């Protein structure tokens, strides 16, 4: 399966790079939505931990999904 519900992740926003957010994967899409060079992107639904950051629609950043050990 391509879904990893419950897997932990870290979200780092470009606007707030020094304040990474803990998150949990809810769902990873099965179909890629874009290609950039040799990489493709997939839609990911995350549940973010509560934090004091001022989150706004359209913010961009990086998500690192931790591999299960």
N, C-alpha and C positions, 0 to 999 in steps of 0.2 A: 504494500500500500504506500501511496505517496503522502499520507497524512501522518502527522506526529503529534497528536493532541497531548498536552501536558508537558511537552519538552520545554526546557528553559531557554531563554534567549536574552540578549542584551541589545537595547536600542540606543543608538547615539545620534542625536539630532545635530545637523550642521549648525543650527543657531545656538546650540548649547552643548558644545563638544566635551566640556568638562563635567557634565552631569548625566552619565549614562543611566538609563532606566532598566530595571529588571522587568521581564515580560514572560508570558507563557504562551506557547503556540496553541491556538485553538484549531486552526485548519490551514493547510497549504493546498493551493489549487492544483489541479491535475494538468491543466493546459497552460503553456507559456503565453505571456501577454506581449512580450517584446524581445527583440534580439539586439544586443550591443556587441559588435565585433563577434567573437566566438562564444560569448556568454548569452544566456537567455534569462529572462526574469519571470518569476511566478508570483501570482497574488498570494499574500500571506495574511491571515487574520490572527492578530495577537491580542492578548489581554495584558494591559500595562499595569504595573504596580502603582499604588497610590503614591503621588509625589507632589512636590510644591512647584513644579515647572509650569509655566504658562504655555500649554499646548494649544495650537491653533490649526484649523484645517489647512491643508496644503504644505505643511512643513515637511522637509525632506531630511533624510539621514540614512544611517546604515543599520542593518539588523544582522546580528551574528547569532545563529541558532547553535546552541551547544550540542555536541554529539553525545548520544547516550553512551554511558560507560557501564 
